[in-house]
Amino acid sequence: MTHTLLIHLQNEDPIVGEVEELPSTTDQLITVNNPRRRDGKDVHYLESNVMAIILPILRITFIELIKNEMDEEIVSFVKD
């Protein structure tokens, strides 16, 4: 299951991307697939054909976990 993250980097605009697993407390690097700006445009300091980036955790201020739209569409029935 992929997770969509909003990653806030030190002295840079935040980027959005997907990860296979959430980073643990012992990780030193995070691999982000499909990196882009919040508005969906390319990140200005990356080449246009970049598919994934590896970021050191030390450069990250904080990470926001974004809820996937597909999760909201799941309807479950509860029997009382």
C-alpha positions, -999 to +999 in steps of 0.1 A: +000+000+000+014+033-010+012+064+012+010+100+000+032+124+020+037+161+021+074+165+030+086+198+044+123+203+037+146+228+054+147+261+035+127+247+005+090+245-006+073+213+005+071+184-020+044+157-024+053+121-032+044+085-025+062+060-004+057+022-001+063+023+037+062+050+062+097+059+076+106+044+110+124+061+138+157+044+128+157+053+091+183+077+078+170+080+043+135+081+027+128+071-009+100+092-025+083+082-057+068+107-082+081+139-064+062+171-073+051+204-058+019+207-039+002+221-070+013+191-091+041+210-110+077+198-113+101+206-085+124+233-099+157+217-087+149+183-102+150+171-138+116+167-154+120+130-159+129+121-123+107+092-110+121+089-074+144+107-050+162+096-019+162+122+008+182+122+041+159+125+071+182+152+085+170+176+057+133+170+066+116+193+091+083+173+093+061+150+072+024+152+067+004+120+058-022+128+032-054+107+031-059+089-002-092+097-020-098+060-025-099+055+013-129+078+015-148+059-012-148+027+008-183+021+022-186-004+050-218-016+067-221-021+104-247-044+119-260-032+153 
